Amino acid sequence: MPFSTLGLSPVLCTPLARLGYTRPTPVQSESIPIVLEGSDLLARAQTGTGKTAAFGLPMIDRLSVRGGRPSGSRRPRGLVLVPTRELAQQVHQSLQTYGAPANLRVTVIFGGVSIRPQFQALRRGTDIVVATPGRLIDHMQQRTIDLSGVEILVLDEADRMLDMGFMPDVKKIIQKCPEKRHTSLFSATIPPIIETIIQWAMKDPETVEI
């Protein structure tokens, strides 16, 4: 089953082939159609199963190929929350690659580095933000980011993120996003704390288990 059969636009599928993406992984083949149709998604999948493309490709498709305001708007329309700086960098690089054909701007935000370049990137405008919760809260407090335009929210490695104590920050961030949005949650396990987030932040999510 090639990527083109999942409903993705040829604008994205053609560059994927050049990058060596010939066949979707199980989590990609099951998740991408769900996100494209607009349903919330709960996916249980381990690291290394290809989940960045599983949420990144349909996000880019919906934000750009299927219409929307031009790239460079001040407010991000896609937000990906991740637990660590290392994962933020990996996801950012992948989304930049996937989004290049659609001319999407992707900005990464994490702690442990100067916040000033992040201010400047956000001021220039961005389409998708990849962020760790703590540093994103810093930006929210300094009013350097506006989440009121977020259409697609992704919580990646949610169990790990909440195990690290980010539950209060994650809740504050979600509360600043519009109620009318698409939400995807990827997690290796679904402990009770994840169930709380699912019940509170998602609307009848479709479930994928890999």
HELIX and SHEET records of a PDB file:
HELIX    1   1 PHE A    3  LEU A    6  5                                   4    
HELIX    2   2 PRO A   10  ARG A   18  1                                   9    
HELIX    3   3 PRO A   26  GLU A   37  1                                  12    
HELIX    4   4 LYS A   51  ILE A   60  1                                  10    
HELIX    5   5 ASP A   61  VAL A   65  3                                   5    
HELIX    6   6 ARG A   85  GLY A   99  1                                  15    
HELIX    7   7 ALA A  100  ALA A  102  5                                   3    
HELIX    8   8 ARG A  116  ARG A  124  1                                   9    
HELIX    9   9 PRO A  133  GLN A  141  1                                   9    
HELIX   10  10 ALA A  158  ASP A  163  1                                   6    
HELIX   11  11 MET A  167  LYS A  176  1                                  10    
HELIX   12  12 PRO A  192  ALA A  201  1                                  10    
SHEET    1   A 7 VAL A 106  ILE A 109  0                                        
SHEET    2   A 7 ILE A 128  ALA A 131  1                                        
SHEET    3   A 7 GLY A  78  LEU A  81  1                                        
SHEET    4   A 7 ILE A 152  LEU A 155  1                                        
SHEET    5   A 7 HIS A 182  SER A 187  1                                        
SHEET    6   A 7 LEU A  41  ARG A  44  1                                        
SHEET    7   A 7 GLU A 206  GLU A 209  1                                        
END                                                                             
